């Protein structure tokens, strides 16, 4: 049996809470050809690779598909560029 590389959920991370709840992290290794395909599909869907993988895994396993966004820019104040 292999050891799990999943890290515990982070609760003290600064910044806003992700819109789709607390997260746990895992490192995944897949064939390079697979990654290229996943990245193309994610790009076509307008999602990050992370969002795409989460969405597809949720659909595959009959789980609720979380609303997708890794972009918190709409929640953050736009600061002027320095001179």
DSSP file (Angstrom, degrees, kcal/mol; ACC not computed):
  #  RESIDUE AA STRUCTURE BP1 BP2  ACC     N-H-->O    O-->H-N    N-H-->O    O-->H-N    TCO  KAPPA ALPHA  PHI   PSI    X-CA   Y-CA   Z-CA
    1    1 A X              0   0    0      0, 0.0     2,-0.2     0, 0.0     0, 0.0   0.000 360.0 360.0 360.0 134.6    0.0    0.0    0.0
    2    2 A X        -     0   0    0      1,-0.1     2,-0.2     0, 0.0     0, 0.0  -0.545 360.0-106.6 -88.4 154.6    1.4    3.4   -0.9
    3    3 A X        -     0   0    0     -2,-0.2     2,-0.3     1,-0.1    -1,-0.1  -0.539  35.3-115.1 -75.8 143.3    1.5    6.4    1.4
    4    4 A X        -     0   0    0     -2,-0.2    -1,-0.1     1,-0.1    22,-0.0  -0.595  16.8-160.1 -77.4 137.7   -1.0    9.1    0.7
    5    5 A X        +     0   0    0     -2,-0.3    22,-0.2    22,-0.2     2,-0.2   0.275  47.9 130.1-100.0  11.1    0.5   12.4   -0.3
    6    6 A X        -     0   0    0     20,-0.1     2,-0.3     1,-0.0    20,-0.2  -0.432  48.8-145.0 -67.7 134.6   -2.6   14.4    0.6
    7    7 A X  B     -A   25   0A   0     18,-3.0    18,-0.8    -2,-0.2     3,-0.1  -0.686  26.4 -96.4 -95.5 153.8   -2.0   17.4    2.8
    8    8 A X        -     0   0    0     -2,-0.3    17,-0.2    16,-0.1    -1,-0.1  -0.273  52.0 -84.2 -65.1 156.9   -4.5   18.4    5.5
    9    9 A X        -     0   0    0     15,-0.1     2,-0.5     1,-0.1    15,-0.2  -0.352  43.3-127.3 -60.0 135.9   -7.0   21.2    4.6
   10   10 A X        +     0   0    0     13,-0.8    13,-0.4     1,-0.1    -1,-0.1  -0.753  37.1 163.5 -88.3 129.9   -5.5   24.6    5.1
   11   11 A X        +     0   0    0     -2,-0.5    -1,-0.1    11,-0.1    -2,-0.0   0.552  69.7  56.2-119.3 -13.8   -7.6   26.8    7.3
   12   12 A X  S    S+     0   0    0      2,-0.0     2,-0.2     0, 0.0    -2,-0.0   0.224  71.4 131.2-105.1  15.0   -5.2   29.6    8.2
   13   13 A X        -     0   0    0      1,-0.1    -3,-0.0     3,-0.0     0, 0.0  -0.484  60.8-117.5 -68.8 132.5   -4.3   30.7    4.7
   14   14 A X  S    S+     0   0    0     -2,-0.2     2,-0.1     3,-0.0    -1,-0.1  -0.273  73.6  43.6 -67.3 158.1   -4.6   34.4    4.3
   15   15 A X  S    S-     0   0    0      2,-0.0     3,-0.1     3,-0.0    -2,-0.0  -0.352  99.5 -28.1 100.3 178.8   -7.1   35.9    1.8
   16   16 A X        -     0   0    0     -2,-0.1     2,-0.3     1,-0.1     3,-0.1  -0.292  67.3-104.1 -68.9 152.1  -10.7   35.1    1.0
   17   17 A X        -     0   0    0      1,-0.1    -1,-0.1     2,-0.1     5,-0.1  -0.570  48.6 -98.0 -70.5 134.9  -12.2   31.6    1.5
   18   18 A X    >   -     0   0    0     -2,-0.3     3,-1.8     3,-0.2    -1,-0.1  -0.238  29.0-121.8 -54.4 143.2  -12.5   29.9   -1.9
   19   19 A X  T 3  S+     0   0    0      1,-0.3    -1,-0.1    50,-0.3    48,-0.1   0.767 110.5  52.2 -60.8 -25.9  -16.0   30.1   -3.2
   20   20 A X  T 3  S-     0   0    0      1,-0.3    -1,-0.3    49,-0.2    -2,-0.1  -0.013 115.7-106.3-106.4  31.4  -16.3   26.3   -3.4
   21   21 A X    <   -     0   0    0     -3,-1.8    -1,-0.3    -4,-0.1    -3,-0.2  -0.112  59.7 -16.7  90.7-177.2  -15.3   25.7    0.2
   22   22 A X        -     0   0    0     -3,-0.1     2,-0.3    -5,-0.1   -11,-0.1  -0.273  64.2-148.7 -63.5 150.9  -12.3   24.3    2.1
   23   23 A X        -     0   0    0    -13,-0.4   -13,-0.8   -15,-0.1     2,-0.3  -0.875  12.9-155.5-123.1 154.1   -9.7   22.4    0.1
   24   24 A X        -     0   0    0     -2,-0.3     2,-0.4   -15,-0.2   -16,-0.1  -0.935  24.1-132.5-121.0 154.5   -7.3   19.6    0.6
   25   25 A X  B     +A    7   0A   0    -18,-0.8   -18,-3.0    -2,-0.3     2,-0.3  -0.835  24.1 173.5-115.8 143.7   -4.3   19.2   -1.5
   26   26 A X        -     0   0    0     -2,-0.4     2,-0.5   -20,-0.2   -20,-0.1  -0.995  27.6-130.0-144.9 143.0   -2.8   16.2   -3.3
   27   27 A X        -     0   0    0     -2,-0.3     2,-0.4   -22,-0.2   -22,-0.2  -0.831  27.4-165.8 -94.5 129.8    0.1   15.9   -5.7
   28   28 A X        -     0   0    0     -2,-0.5     2,-0.5   -23,-0.0    -2,-0.0  -0.958   9.9-161.5-121.8 133.1   -0.8   13.9   -8.9
   29   29 A X        +     0   0    0     -2,-0.4     2,-0.3     0, 0.0    -2,-0.0  -0.961  21.3 163.1-111.4 126.8    1.6   12.5  -11.4
   30   30 A X        -     0   0    0     -2,-0.5     5,-0.1     1,-0.0    -2,-0.0  -0.919  46.7 -76.1-136.1 163.2    0.2   11.6  -14.9
   31   31 A X    >>  -     0   0    0     -2,-0.3     4,-2.0     1,-0.1     3,-0.6  -0.277  41.8-121.5 -59.1 144.4    1.7   10.9  -18.3
   32   32 A X  H 3> S+     0   0    0      1,-0.3     4,-2.3     2,-0.2     5,-0.2   0.869 112.7  56.8 -56.0 -39.3    2.8   14.0  -20.1
   33   33 A X  H 3> S+     0   0    0      1,-0.2     4,-1.6     2,-0.2    -1,-0.3   0.876 106.5  50.2 -61.9 -36.2    0.5   13.3  -23.0
   34   34 A X  H <> S+     0   0    0     -3,-0.6     4,-2.9     2,-0.2     5,-0.2   0.932 108.2  52.0 -66.1 -45.5   -2.5   13.2  -20.6
   35   35 A X  H  X S+     0   0    0     -4,-2.0     4,-2.9     1,-0.2     5,-0.2   0.916 107.3  51.9 -59.9 -43.4   -1.5   16.5  -19.1
   36   36 A X  H  X S+     0   0    0     -4,-2.3     4,-2.1     1,-0.2    -1,-0.2   0.913 112.0  47.1 -59.6 -41.3   -1.3   18.2  -22.5
   37   37 A X  H  X S+     0   0    0     -4,-1.6     4,-2.6     2,-0.2    -2,-0.2   0.932 112.0  49.6 -65.6 -45.8   -4.8   17.0  -23.3
   38   38 A X  H  X S+     0   0    0     -4,-2.9     4,-2.7     1,-0.2    -2,-0.2   0.904 110.5  50.7 -60.4 -41.4   -6.2   18.1  -19.9
   39   39 A X  H  X S+     0   0    0     -4,-2.9     4,-2.4    -5,-0.2    -1,-0.2   0.901 110.5  48.9 -65.0 -40.1   -4.7   21.5  -20.4
   40   40 A X  H  X S+     0   0    0     -4,-2.1     4,-2.5    -5,-0.2    -2,-0.2   0.932 113.4  46.8 -62.6 -45.5   -6.2   21.9  -23.9
   41   41 A X  H  X S+     0   0    0     -4,-2.6     4,-1.6     2,-0.2    -2,-0.2   0.903 112.4  49.9 -64.6 -41.1   -9.6   20.8  -22.6
   42   42 A X  H  X>S+     0   0    0     -4,-2.7     5,-2.8    -5,-0.2     4,-0.6   0.931 110.9  49.6 -61.6 -45.4   -9.4   23.1  -19.6
   43   43 A X  H ><5S+     0   0    0     -4,-2.4     3,-1.2     1,-0.2    -2,-0.2   0.912 108.9  51.8 -61.2 -43.7   -8.4   26.0  -21.9
   44   44 A X  H 3<5S+     0   0    0     -4,-2.5    -1,-0.2     1,-0.3    -2,-0.2   0.827 111.7  48.1 -61.5 -31.2  -11.4   25.3  -24.2
   45   45 A X  H 3<5S-     0   0    0     -4,-1.6    -1,-0.3    -5,-0.2    -2,-0.2   0.511 114.3-117.5 -86.8  -5.9  -13.7   25.4  -21.2
   46   46 A X  T <<5S+     0   0    0     -3,-1.2     2,-0.3    -4,-0.6    -3,-0.2   0.770  74.8 123.5  74.2  25.4  -12.2   28.6  -19.9
   47   47 A X      < -     0   0    0     -5,-2.8    -1,-0.3    -6,-0.2    -2,-0.1  -0.786  65.8-111.0-116.3 158.7  -11.0   26.9  -16.7
   48   48 A X     >  -     0   0    0     -2,-0.3     4,-2.6     1,-0.1     5,-0.2  -0.421  40.0-106.2 -73.9 163.9   -7.7   26.4  -15.0
   49   49 A X  H  > S+     0   0    0      1,-0.2     4,-2.6     2,-0.2     5,-0.2   0.911 122.9  52.5 -58.0 -42.4   -6.3   22.9  -15.0
   50   50 A X  H  > S+     0   0    0      1,-0.2     4,-2.3     2,-0.2    -1,-0.2   0.937 110.5  46.2 -58.7 -49.3   -7.2   22.6  -11.3
   51   51 A X  H  > S+     0   0    0      1,-0.2     4,-2.7     2,-0.2    -1,-0.2   0.904 112.4  51.3 -61.3 -42.5  -10.8   23.6  -12.0
   52   52 A X  H  X S+     0   0    0     -4,-2.6     4,-2.7     2,-0.2     5,-0.2   0.935 110.8  46.6 -61.9 -48.0  -11.1   21.3  -14.9
   53   53 A X  H  X S+     0   0    0     -4,-2.6     4,-2.4     1,-0.2     5,-0.2   0.917 113.7  48.8 -63.1 -43.1   -9.8   18.3  -13.1
   54   54 A X  H  X S+     0   0    0     -4,-2.3     4,-2.3    -5,-0.2    -1,-0.2   0.932 113.0  47.9 -61.4 -46.1  -12.1   19.0  -10.1
   55   55 A X  H  X S+     0   0    0     -4,-2.7     4,-2.3     1,-0.2    -2,-0.2   0.938 114.1  45.2 -61.2 -48.3  -15.1   19.4  -12.3
   56   56 A X  H  X S+     0   0    0     -4,-2.7     4,-2.4     1,-0.2    -1,-0.2   0.883 113.1  49.7 -67.0 -38.7  -14.5   16.3  -14.4
   57   57 A X  H  X S+     0   0    0     -4,-2.4     4,-1.8    -5,-0.2     6,-0.2   0.907 110.7  50.8 -66.1 -40.7  -13.8   14.1  -11.3
   58   58 A X  H  <>S+     0   0    0     -4,-2.3     5,-2.9    -5,-0.2     4,-0.3   0.931 112.5  46.1 -61.9 -45.4  -16.9   15.3   -9.6
   59   59 A X  H ><5S+     0   0    0     -4,-2.3     3,-1.2     1,-0.2    -2,-0.2   0.915 110.6  53.5 -63.2 -43.0  -19.0   14.5  -12.7
   60   60 A X  H 3<5S+     0   0    0     -4,-2.4    -1,-0.2     1,-0.2    -2,-0.2   0.850 115.1  40.0 -59.5 -36.7  -17.4   11.1  -13.0
   61   61 A X  T 3<5S-     0   0    0     -4,-1.8    -1,-0.2    -5,-0.1    -2,-0.2   0.254 113.9-110.3-102.3  11.9  -18.2   10.2   -9.4
   62   62 A X  T < 5 +     0   0    0     -3,-1.2    -3,-0.2    -4,-0.3     2,-0.2   0.790  69.7 143.1  68.8  27.6  -21.7   11.7   -9.3
   63   63 A X      < -     0   0    0     -5,-2.9     2,-0.2    -6,-0.2    -1,-0.2  -0.562  62.5 -84.3 -95.7 163.2  -20.7   14.4   -6.9
   64   64 A X        -     0   0    0     -2,-0.2     2,-0.7     1,-0.1    -1,-0.1  -0.492  42.9-129.0 -64.1 129.1  -21.9   18.0   -6.8
   65   65 A X        -     0   0    0     -2,-0.2   -10,-0.1    -7,-0.1    -1,-0.1  -0.738  25.9-132.9 -83.1 117.1  -19.9   20.0   -9.3
   66   66 A X        -     0   0    0     -2,-0.7     2,-0.2     1,-0.1   -46,-0.1  -0.349  28.2 -94.7 -69.3 150.0  -18.7   23.1   -7.4
   67   67 A X        -     0   0    0    -48,-0.1     2,-0.5     1,-0.1    -1,-0.1  -0.471  52.3-123.0 -60.5 132.3  -19.1   26.5   -9.0
   68   68 A X        +     0   0    0     -2,-0.2     2,-0.2    -3,-0.1    -1,-0.1  -0.680  52.5 126.3 -93.1 126.9  -15.7   27.1  -10.7
   69   69 A X        +     0   0    0     -2,-0.5   -50,-0.3     1,-0.0   -49,-0.2  -0.688  20.6 166.2-171.2 125.8  -13.4   29.9  -10.1
   70   70 A X        +     0   0    0     -2,-0.2     2,-0.8   -52,-0.1    -1,-0.0   0.356  65.9  98.8-105.1  -4.8   -9.8   30.3   -9.1
   71   71 A X        +     0   0    0      1,-0.1     3,-0.3    -3,-0.0     4,-0.0  -0.746  39.1 166.6 -89.9 110.5  -10.1   34.0  -10.1
   72   72 A X    >>  +     0   0    0     -2,-0.8     3,-1.7     1,-0.2     4,-0.7   0.283  47.1 107.2-102.2   9.1  -10.6   36.1   -7.1
   73   73 A X  G >4 S+     0   0    0      1,-0.3     3,-0.8     2,-0.2    -1,-0.2   0.819  73.0  59.2 -60.3 -31.2   -9.8   39.3   -8.9
   74   74 A X  G 34 S+     0   0    0     -3,-0.3    -1,-0.3     1,-0.2    -2,-0.1   0.731 106.3  49.2 -69.4 -19.7  -13.5   40.4   -8.9
   75   75 A X  G <4 S+     0   0    0     -3,-1.7     2,-0.3     2,-0.1    -1,-0.2   0.556 101.2  79.4 -92.5  -9.7  -13.4   40.3   -5.1
   76   76 A X  S << S-     0   0    0     -3,-0.8     2,-0.2    -4,-0.7     3,-0.0  -0.773  86.0-109.0-106.5 145.0  -10.2   42.4   -4.8
   77   77 A X        -     0   0    0     -2,-0.3     2,-0.6     1,-0.1    -2,-0.1  -0.468  32.5-121.8 -68.0 135.0   -9.9   46.1   -5.1
   78   78 A X        -     0   0    0     -2,-0.2     2,-0.3    -4,-0.1    -1,-0.1  -0.700  29.6-153.4 -79.1 120.6   -8.1   47.2   -8.2
   79   79 A X        -     0   0    0     -2,-0.6     2,-0.1     1,-0.1     3,-0.1  -0.737  17.9-110.6 -96.4 144.0   -5.1   49.2   -7.2
   80   80 A X        -     0   0    0     -2,-0.3     2,-0.2     1,-0.1    -1,-0.1  -0.394  36.0-105.0 -70.7 149.8   -3.6   51.9   -9.4
   81   81 A X        -     0   0    0      1,-0.1    -1,-0.1    -2,-0.1     2,-0.0  -0.510  41.4-109.0 -72.0 142.1   -0.2   51.3  -11.0
   82   82 A X              0   0    0     -2,-0.2    -1,-0.1     1,-0.1    -3,-0.0  -0.282 360.0 360.0 -71.0 157.1    2.7   53.2   -9.4
   83   83 A X              0   0    0     -2,-0.0    -1,-0.1     0, 0.0    -2,-0.0   0.391 360.0 360.0-106.1 360.0    4.4   56.1  -11.1
